[in-house]
Amino acid sequence: MLDSNHDRRPVPRTIPTLLGAMLRASDGILDMLPVATFVCDASGAILRFNRRAVDIWGRAPKPGQTLEKFNEGVQFYAPDGTPTERSLLAEVISSGRPVRDVERLFERPDGRRLAVSVTIDPLRNARGEVFGAVGCFIDITERKSMDVALEQSRLNALEQEQRLAATYEHAAIGISEVAPDGRFLRVNEAICSITGFSREDLLAVHLFRHTHPDDADPDREGFRKQVAGDIEFYSIEKRLIRKDGRVIWLSVRSSSVRAADGDLLYVVRVVQDITERKAAERRQRLLMDELNHRVKNTLATVQSLASQTVRGAESPQAFRERFEGRLIALSKAHDQLTQHHWESADLRELLAGSLAPYAGSGPERVVLRGEDVMLRPRAVLTLAMAVHELTTNAAKYGALSHPNGCIEVRWQPAPAADGGSCLQFDWSESSGPPVVEPQRRGFGTRFIEGSIAAELGGQARLVFAPEGLRCEIVIPWHAAVVDGRQTYED
C-alpha cells in the first residue's frame, strides 16, 4: 500500500539523468525569456537553449555538444577589437563567480559580425556545489553602431551643427539645445512627443524641471562639469515625469558646442525613450531569478524523489518504474503551469490529466465534483505529486485495480479554524478490494502528509476504511488559490 518499505538496495542514478528531467520541466520558461539563453552542465555541454539563442548564433548546437566544441572556428574579440581566448563559461564554472554584462564581438558562420553582452550565472545544488551554468546574451550590435555614430557626432559637433537645421524637426529622436544656465533654447517635435509637454512648456522651464527627483543630481552634476569645461560629453539614463504624470525612462547624450575661442555656446542633448527597454531588462532579471529558483527547486525535488524511491524499491526495475512515473507526474504539472505562464493551473484539468487513463473504462469510474479553482504554482506541484501517489496506489491495490471500482474526488471552500477559509479536498475510493491498513508507512503516505504540511501549511489524513481508501486534505485558501479570497462565505 502506498509504497511500503522493502530492502534498501542501492540503485545507480546519474546527475545527467536528474538534470535532464529538471530541464525538461523548465523548457517553457526558457522560451518565455526575451533574451537568448542557454543552460550548460559542469562539463560545458549545452543542455538547453531557446529560439532567441539560435537566432543570434545563426545555428543550433548538436545534442550533447559542448560550448567549446560548438564555438570551434569562431573568433571572439574584446570591444576594442583585440582577439580573446578566455572562456567566460569555463571561468564561471571553475570559480563559481558570475560574469555580468561582458561585451564580446564574434563572426557568425554566415559572415555577419555581431556584438553581444554576456551574463553567465553558476547553478549550485543544496550543498553549494556548481553543477552547471545559465547564460544570457543580448545582441547589442545596433546599440554599438549607434554609440559609434554618436561619438563621431561629438567629435564633429560644429560640422554637424550646420546640417542639424535641415533635419532638426524631422529627427525620430528628441533633440534640444540648452543654454549654459540650463534654459532650453530650442526643442524639436520628437522631444515634445516623448515628454508630453508642448514646445512653449519646455522653453519656459529649466533643464531639470521635470526630471524625477531621485535622478536629478547625477544629470545636474554632469551638466555642471560640461559648463565648467571639465568634460565635453556625457551620457546618462534617468527617469522623467511626463505631463500626464507617467514616469518614463530616458537615455540622454549631452555634447558641448563651443565657439572658436573655446567659449561654450550651448549644449546639444539627444534624448531617447527607453522605457520599454528598461521594462524588458526588469522582466529579464525577474525571469532569470525565477528560472534559477525553479531549477534549484526542481533539482531538489528530483533528488528527494530519487532518494525516497530507492529506499522502497525491490529491484532496479521497480525503482525505474516508480521513479519515472513520479518524474512524469512532475513534468505534467510543469506543462500545465507553463501553459499559464507559471501563474496558475486549473484543479479540474490537473485531476483529469492524472486520472485520464482510467476515466473511460466504465460508467462513473472517475467522478470529479467541485467549482472552478485556479491553483497557485506551489499548490499545483504539490497536489500533482500527491494525486499521482494516490492514483498509483489505487491502480495497484485499490479501487482502480478492480473492474467495478470507482474514485470520487470532491473539493470546495470551507471555513478554517482561524476564521479564514480553506480548500477542502477529499479523495474517496469504493467498490474495490477490501482495504487493510498497512503495518508500515510507505513513501507515498509520508510524501502526501509531509508535503501538504511543509509546502502549503495544510493537513492531510489517510483513512484506510475497509470499503475504500479516503484521503482528506485541507489547505489554507490563500496558499492554494490565486483569487486571494481570505474568508469563507456561507
C-alpha positions in Angstrom: 0.0 0.0 0.0 1.4 3.4 -1.0 5.0 2.1 -1.4 5.7 0.2 1.8 9.4 0.0 2.6 11.4 -3.1 1.5 15.1 -3.9 1.2 17.2 -0.7 0.7 19.2 -1.8 -2.3 21.3 1.0 -3.9 20.3 1.8 -7.4 22.6 3.9 -9.7 21.5 7.3 -10.7 23.4 9.9 -12.6 23.5 13.7 -12.4 22.8 14.0 -16.2 19.5 12.0 -15.7 18.4 14.3 -12.9 19.5 17.4 -14.8 17.7 16.2 -17.9 14.4 15.7 -16.0 14.8 19.0 -14.3 15.5 20.9 -17.6 12.6 19.3 -19.4 10.3 20.7 -16.8 11.8 24.2 -17.3 11.7 24.3 -21.2 8.7 26.6 -21.2 10.4 29.2 -19.0 13.4 29.4 -21.4 11.2 30.2 -24.4 9.4 32.9 -22.4 12.7 34.8 -21.9 13.1 37.9 -24.0 16.8 37.3 -24.4 19.0 34.5 -25.8 19.5 31.9 -23.1 21.3 28.6 -22.7 21.9 26.1 -19.9 25.1 24.0 -19.6 26.2 21.3 -17.2 29.6 21.4 -15.3 31.4 19.9 -18.4 30.2 22.8 -20.6 27.7 20.6 -22.5 24.8 22.6 -23.8 21.6 21.0 -22.3 19.0 23.6 -23.2 18.8 26.7 -25.3 15.9 28.9 -26.6 15.0 30.1 -30.1 16.5 33.5 -29.5 19.9 31.9 -28.9 19.7 30.1 -32.2 18.7 33.4 -34.0 21.9 35.1 -32.7 24.2 32.1 -33.0 23.0 31.6 -36.6 22.8 27.8 -36.0 21.8 25.3 -33.3 24.1 23.1 -31.3 24.1 19.4 -31.8 22.8 17.2 -28.9 25.3 16.9 -26.1 27.7 19.3 -27.8 29.9 21.4 -25.5 30.0 25.2 -25.9 33.7 25.0 -26.6 33.2 22.5 -29.5 30.2 24.5 -30.8 32.4 27.6 -31.0 35.3 25.9 -32.8 36.5 28.1 -35.6 34.7 31.2 -34.2 37.0 34.0 -33.2 35.9 36.3 -30.3 37.1 39.8 -29.8 37.1 42.3 -27.0 35.2 45.6 -27.6 38.4 47.2 -28.8 38.9 44.5 -31.4 41.6 42.6 -29.6 41.2 38.8 -30.1 40.4 37.0 -26.8 40.8 33.3 -26.0 39.4 33.5 -22.5 36.3 31.3 -22.0 33.7 33.1 -19.9 31.8 29.8 -19.3 34.9 28.0 -18.1 35.7 30.9 -15.8 32.2 30.8 -14.2 32.2 27.0 -13.7 35.7 26.8 -12.3 35.5 29.9 -10.0 31.8 29.8 -9.1 31.6 33.5 -9.7 29.2 35.0 -12.2 30.2 37.4 -15.0 27.9 40.3 -15.8 27.4 42.3 -18.9 30.7 41.4 -20.6 30.8 42.6 -24.2 32.2 40.4 -27.0 32.4 40.6 -30.7 32.1 37.4 -32.9 31.6 36.5 -36.5 28.8 34.0 -37.4 29.2 31.2 -40.0 27.3 33.4 -42.5 29.9 36.1 -42.1 27.8 38.5 -40.2 29.7 40.1 -37.3 27.7 40.7 -34.1 28.3 42.4 -30.7 26.8 40.8 -27.7 26.5 41.5 -24.0 27.0 38.3 -22.0 25.9 37.4 -18.5 26.6 33.9 -17.0 25.4 32.7 -13.6 26.6 29.5 -11.9 24.0 26.9 -10.8 24.5 25.4 -7.4 22.9 22.5 -5.6 21.8 22.4 -2.0 25.4 21.9 -0.9 26.7 24.9 -2.8 28.4 22.9 -5.5 28.4 24.2 -9.0 26.7 21.7 -11.3 26.2 23.9 -14.3 25.5 27.5 -15.5 22.8 29.6 -17.1 24.0 32.1 -19.7 22.1 35.0 -21.3 23.3 37.2 -24.1 21.8 40.2 -25.9 22.5 41.4 -29.4 23.9 44.9 -28.9 25.2 45.4 -32.5 22.7 48.1 -33.3 23.4 49.9 -30.0 27.2 49.7 -30.5 26.7 51.1 -34.0 24.7 53.9 -32.5 27.4 54.6 -29.9 30.0 54.9 -32.7 27.7 57.2 -34.6 27.1 59.4 -31.6 30.8 59.5 -30.8 31.5 60.6 -34.3 28.8 63.2 -33.9 30.5 64.6 -30.8 33.9 64.8 -32.5 32.4 66.7 -35.4 29.9 68.8 -33.4 30.5 72.1 -35.2 30.2 70.5 -38.6 27.1 68.5 -37.6 25.5 71.7 -36.3 25.4 73.1 -39.8 23.5 70.1 -41.0 21.2 69.9 -38.0 19.0 72.8 -39.0 17.7 71.0 -42.1 16.8 67.7 -40.3 16.2 69.1 -36.8 12.4 68.9 -36.8 12.1 65.6 -38.7 14.5 63.6 -36.5 13.0 60.5 -34.9 14.8 61.2 -31.6 14.4 64.1 -29.3 16.9 66.9 -29.7 17.3 70.0 -27.6 19.7 72.9 -27.3 20.3 74.2 -23.8 22.0 77.4 -22.7 24.8 77.3 -20.1 22.4 78.5 -17.4 20.1 75.4 -18.1 17.4 77.2 -20.1 16.0 75.4 -23.2 16.9 77.4 -26.3 15.4 75.1 -28.8 13.5 71.7 -28.8 12.2 69.6 -31.7 8.8 67.9 -32.1 10.1 64.5 -31.1 11.1 65.6 -27.6 7.7 67.2 -27.1 6.1 63.9 -28.1 8.4 62.0 -25.7 7.7 64.3 -22.7 4.1 65.2 -23.4 4.9 68.9 -23.0 4.4 71.5 -25.7 7.3 73.5 -27.1 6.1 76.5 -25.1 6.0 74.5 -21.9 9.6 73.3 -22.3 11.0 76.7 -23.4 9.6 78.2 -20.3 11.3 75.9 -17.7 14.8 74.8 -16.6 16.5 71.7 -17.9 15.9 69.6 -14.8 12.4 70.8 -14.0 10.6 67.5 -14.9 13.4 65.1 -14.1 12.5 62.5 -11.4 13.8 63.8 -8.0 15.8 60.7 -7.4 17.7 61.1 -10.7 18.2 64.8 -10.9 21.6 65.1 -9.1 23.7 62.9 -11.4 22.4 64.7 -14.5 22.9 68.1 -12.8 26.5 67.3 -11.9 27.3 66.2 -15.4 25.9 69.4 -16.9 27.8 71.5 -14.3 31.1 69.9 -15.4 30.2 70.4 -19.0 29.5 74.1 -18.5 32.8 74.4 -16.5 34.7 72.9 -19.4 35.8 69.8 -17.3 34.1 67.4 -19.8 32.9 67.8 -23.3 30.4 64.9 -23.4 28.5 62.7 -21.0 25.6 60.2 -21.2 23.1 59.2 -18.6 19.9 57.2 -18.1 17.3 58.8 -16.0 13.6 59.0 -15.2 11.3 61.8 -16.3 7.8 62.7 -15.1 5.6 63.4 -18.2 2.9 66.0 -18.3 0.3 63.3 -17.8 2.1 62.1 -14.6 3.5 58.9 -16.1 7.1 58.1 -15.3 9.3 57.2 -18.2 13.0 56.3 -18.7 15.2 58.4 -21.0 18.7 57.9 -22.5 20.4 61.3 -22.6 23.6 62.1 -24.5 24.9 65.6 -23.9 27.5 67.3 -26.2 29.1 70.7 -25.9 29.1 73.1 -28.8 31.9 75.8 -28.4 33.0 78.8 -30.3 36.4 79.1 -31.9 37.8 80.7 -28.7 36.6 77.8 -26.6 33.6 79.5 -25.0 30.5 77.3 -24.5 27.8 78.4 -26.9 25.2 75.8 -25.9 24.7 72.1 -25.2 23.0 69.6 -27.6 21.1 66.9 -25.8 19.9 63.8 -27.7 17.1 62.1 -25.9 15.5 58.6 -26.5 12.6 57.0 -24.7 14.0 53.7 -23.3 11.0 52.8 -21.1 10.3 49.6 -22.9 13.9 48.5 -22.8 14.0 49.1 -19.1 10.8 47.1 -18.6 12.3 44.3 -20.7 15.5 44.3 -18.6 13.4 44.1 -15.4 11.4 41.2 -16.8 14.6 39.5 -17.8 16.0 39.8 -14.3 12.8 38.6 -12.8 12.6 35.6 -15.2 16.2 34.8 -14.6 15.7 34.8 -10.9 12.5 32.7 -11.4 14.4 30.3 -13.7 17.2 29.9 -11.2 14.7 29.4 -8.4 12.7 26.8 -10.4 15.9 25.0 -11.5 17.1 24.7 -7.9 13.6 23.6 -6.6 13.2 21.1 -9.3 16.6 19.6 -8.7 15.9 19.3 -5.0 12.5 17.7 -5.7 14.0 15.2 -8.2 16.8 14.3 -5.8 14.3 13.8 -3.0 12.1 11.6 -5.2 15.1 9.5 -6.2 16.3 9.1 -2.7 12.9 8.2 -1.3 12.0 5.9 -4.2 15.2 3.9 -4.0 14.6 3.1 -0.3 11.4 1.2 -1.1 12.5 -0.4 -4.4 12.7 -4.2 -4.5 14.9 -4.1 -7.7 16.4 -1.7 -10.2 13.5 -2.3 -12.5 11.0 -1.4 -9.7 13.0 1.7 -8.9 13.0 2.8 -12.5 9.2 2.3 -13.0 8.3 4.2 -9.8 10.9 7.0 -10.3 9.9 7.5 -14.0 6.2 7.7 -13.0 6.9 10.3 -10.4 9.0 12.3 -12.8 6.3 12.2 -15.5 3.7 13.5 -12.9 6.1 16.3 -12.0 6.6 17.1 -15.7 2.9 17.2 -16.4 2.4 19.6 -13.6 5.1 21.8 -15.1 3.5 21.6 -18.5 0.2 22.9 -17.1 1.9 25.8 -15.3 3.9 26.6 -18.5 0.6 27.0 -20.4 -0.4 29.6 -17.9 3.0 31.4 -17.8 3.7 29.9 -14.4 0.9 31.9 -12.8 -1.7 29.2 -12.1 -3.3 26.0 -13.3 -6.9 24.6 -13.1 -7.5 22.0 -10.4 -10.1 20.1 -12.5 -7.6 19.9 -15.5 -4.9 18.7 -13.2 -7.1 15.9 -11.8 -8.5 15.0 -15.3 -5.0 14.7 -16.7 -3.8 12.4 -13.9 -6.9 10.1 -14.0 -7.5 10.2 -17.7 -6.2 6.6 -18.3 -9.0 5.3 -16.0 -11.9 7.7 -16.7 -13.2 5.9 -19.8 -13.0 2.3 -18.6 -16.5 2.2 -17.1 -19.6 4.3 -16.2 -18.8 6.7 -13.3 -15.4 5.2 -13.0 -13.9 8.6 -12.0 -16.1 11.4 -10.7 -14.8 14.9 -10.2 -17.0 17.3 -8.2 -16.2 20.9 -7.4 -16.3 24.5 -8.6 -13.6 26.0 -10.9 -10.5 26.7 -8.9 -7.2 28.1 -10.2 -4.3 26.9 -8.1 -1.1 28.7 -7.3 2.1 27.2 -8.7 3.4 25.6 -5.5 -0.1 24.1 -4.8 -0.1 22.7 -8.4 3.2 20.9 -8.0 2.4 19.6 -4.5 -1.1 18.3 -5.3 0.0 16.8 -8.6 2.5 14.6 -6.8 0.0 13.7 -4.1 -2.6 12.7 -6.7 0.0 10.7 -8.6 0.7 8.7 -5.4 -3.0 8.2 -4.7 -3.6 7.1 -8.4 -0.7 4.7 -8.4 -1.8 3.1 -5.2 -5.4 2.8 -6.4 -4.3 1.2 -9.6 -2.1 -1.4 -7.8 -4.1 -2.2 -4.7 -7.3 0.0 -4.5 -10.4 0.8 -6.5 -8.7 1.1 -9.9 -7.4 -2.4 -9.6 -10.9 -3.8 -9.7 -13.2 -3.6 -12.7 -16.1 -2.2 -10.6 -14.1 0.1 -8.5 -14.5 3.9 -8.8 -13.0 7.1 -7.4 -14.8 10.3 -6.4 -12.9 13.5 -5.8 -14.6 16.5 -4.2 -13.2 19.9 -3.5 -14.8 23.0 -2.1 -14.1 26.1 0.0 -14.7 25.6 3.7 -14.3 27.6 6.9 -10.9 27.4 8.7 -10.3 27.3 12.4 -8.6 30.7 12.4 -11.7 32.4 10.9 -10.4 32.4 7.4 -11.1 29.9 4.7 -9.5 26.8 3.3 -9.7 24.5 0.3 -11.1 21.1 1.3 -10.0 18.2 -1.0 -11.5 14.7 -0.5 -10.4 11.5 -2.4 -12.7 8.5 -1.9 -12.4 5.0 -3.3 -15.3 2.5 -3.4 -16.3 -0.9 -4.9 -12.7 -2.1 -4.9 -10.9 -4.8 -2.9 -11.2 -4.7 0.9 -8.7 -2.3 2.4 -6.3 -3.3 5.2 -4.2 -0.6 6.9 -0.5 -1.3 6.2 1.8 -2.1 9.1 4.4 0.3 7.9 4.1 3.8 6.3 5.5 3.9 2.8 6.9 6.7 0.8 3.6 7.7 -0.7 1.9 8.1 2.7 4.8 10.1 4.1 5.1 12.2 1.0 1.4 13.2 0.9 1.2 14.1 4.6 4.6 15.7 4.7 4.5 17.8 1.5 1.0 19.2 2.2 2.2 20.4 5.6 5.7 21.6 4.6 4.8 23.2 1.2 1.3 24.5 1.8 0.9 24.7 5.6 -2.1 22.4 5.3 -3.0 18.9 6.7 -3.5 15.5 5.0 -5.1 12.5 6.6 -5.3 9.0 5.1 -8.2 6.8 6.3 -7.8 3.1 5.5 -11.5 2.2 5.7 -12.4 -1.4 4.7 -14.8 -0.1 2.0 -12.1 2.0 0.4 -9.2 4.4 1.0 -10.0 8.0 1.8 -7.6 10.9 1.7 -8.8 14.2 3.3 -6.6 17.3 2.6 -7.2 20.8 4.0 -5.1 23.7 2.7 -5.3 27.4 3.6 -7.2 29.2 0.8 -4.5 31.9 0.3 -1.8 29.3 0.0 -3.7 27.3 -2.6 -5.9 29.6 -4.7 -4.9 32.6 -6.8 -8.1 34.7 -6.4 -6.9 35.9 -3.0 -10.1 35.0 -1.1 -9.3 35.2 2.6 -12.6 34.4 4.4 -15.2 31.8 4.0 -18.7 32.9 2.8 -21.6 30.6 3.7 
